[in-house]
């Protein structure tokens, strides 16, 4: 869209539509520099491509209309002076009011992205390492239809996929979309499905949300983004819990170290007996504990001794 200048280019082909009129115009500027040029935009029927194409064309027409009306309108009278206390000084006030949501570029074929745009969300498309939608720096959302959820459970590594997302952010969310019965999609015993849901929510700490369809998913994401964006002030590093025993506090503190989860924290505390003994231990001593690797041992030792800057 920007920077490319090959004067001999006479045709540009785009494999998707974009919702922004600015980006659409910039794309067209890649061709026709020294002569006439043509542009081909491929739009996948029944996907958000159609919405994006309609939105960009409508906005581009509105831009042209606005420019023409400005060129024919009489010059405005000089504006009265505005007291300094009421002047606009913060350019962020001109930013879109909608909450920001990062959408994985592989999700653009779903209805969700188009609906988010219709709702007024500020959408950024990029390839996400984990999850399908990112909201701020705390929330990752994995979206799965009922069929996809059950297929992943049976045929792929569902737990590995969800665990990787849960390890990446403090607030992981799994959305299961569709009104189909989870217990009837595949020939799996209902208790196995219940156990899967329990492991995801209780063991991994992932919030589980059911939605009816893609529109419902988009509206849920929009509300999540609004709520996340409305939080002000410095957030606490750890979520608040009304009461923890001394044992739980020790496990909680050690589990926050790099590469150390609750299971490893318990192994180390049972072996060394206290947090101080763990912090004072050498990497070789830490790695000697069954279930603790050299990488984890080195990370604990290094963090405990690194200067705070």
Secondary structure by P-SEA (a helix, b strand, c coil): ccccccccccbbbbccccccaaaaaaaaacccccccbbbbbbbbcccaaaaaaaaaaaaaaaaaaaaaaaaacccccccccccccccccccccccccbbbbbbcccccccaaaaaaaaacccccccccccccccccccbbbbbbcaaaaaaaaccccaaaaaaaaaaaccbbbbbbbccccccccccccaaaaaaaaaaaccccbbbbbbbccaaaaaaaaaaaaaaaaacccccccccccccccaaaaaaaaaaacccccaaaaaaaaaacccaaaaaaccaaaaaacccccaaaaaaaaaaaccccc
